[in-house]
Amino acid sequence: MSRNAPFGSKTILQSFVIFFLHGTLNCGIFHLIEMKDKVTQLTASRKQLLQQMPDPSTILPGSLLSRMVRCNKPGCRFCVKGKGKGHGPIWILSVSLGNRQVRQVPIPSEMKKGVEGSLRAFAQMQKLLKQIAQVNLDLLKERKRQRH
């Protein structure tokens, strides 16, 4: 078809080819295009999830706890029985090591915000990894389906 052909004739020709292929291939070509589009869509989705991943060098597992402590020194105004609440709060990072072992790390108050950010990054990383794993599973199923 020449470049000078009117726009409408090109559209009619394309429509005819699509109609012809649809009838002769029994929708096979459309199914193939749809599957490739699904793989492309899943791959793009995975790429987008990967771009949302936090920097792994900043993540911390665990929970941040606050505690009030008593020094038990006689006359301490913070620890007077019945009146004082104790010293603190002090911040503790509690991390499970497995096998019912827990490590508790005292956190200076000036480091609290940074630790909170690292805990959020860890939670976000876990959430995104689960989503990426689901996309990978869907990709595997789709690619397996394409083989048949």
Secondary structure, 3 states (H helix, E strand, C coil): CCCCCCHHHHHHHHHHHHHHHHHHCCCHHHHHHHHHHHHHHHHHHHHHHHHCCCCHHHCCCCEEEEEEECCCCCCCCCCCCCCCCCEEEEEEEEEEEECCEEEEEEECHHHHHHHHHHHHHHHHHHHHHHHHHHHHHHHHHHHHHHHC
